[in-house]
Amino acid sequence: MTFVKVSDINTKEISSFIINSIQLQYPSIDMYVNIPFDQKAINDFNNRDINNENIKLIIDICEFLIIGDYMGFIEKYKND
């Protein structure tokens, strides 16, 4: 589990139901959220560093954040 500021989660080019909901409810507060992933997985997600070793974790993060069309996101950024 890792505490991360909402603003530190890279949602550029994607839509996260969870992040959007938090930002709508608390627009003037940069809240911390407890994410059940380690900092390396979060960094890989934020940096769009998706590879065979971390793809399962990245998919889990996408599902946790309720990201629309996360398979398109994975296909776009996956390094072979």
Rosetta blueprint (number, residue, H / E / L):
1 M L
2 T E
3 F E
4 V E
5 K E
6 V H
7 S H
8 D H
9 I L
10 N L
11 T L
12 K L
13 E L
14 I L
15 S L
16 S E
17 F H
18 I H
19 I H
20 N H
21 S H
22 I H
23 Q H
24 L H
25 Q H
26 Y L
27 P L
28 S L
29 I L
30 D L
31 M L
32 Y E
33 V E
34 N E
35 I E
36 P L
37 F L
38 D L
39 Q H
40 K H
41 A H
42 I H
43 N H
44 D H
45 F H
46 N H
47 N L
48 R L
49 D L
50 I E
51 N L
52 N L
53 E L
54 N L
55 I H
56 K H
57 L H
58 I H
59 I H
60 D H
61 I H
62 C H
63 E H
64 F H
65 L H
66 I L
67 I E
68 G L
69 D L
70 Y H
71 M H
72 G H
73 F H
74 I H
75 E H
76 K H
77 Y H
78 K E
79 N L
80 D L
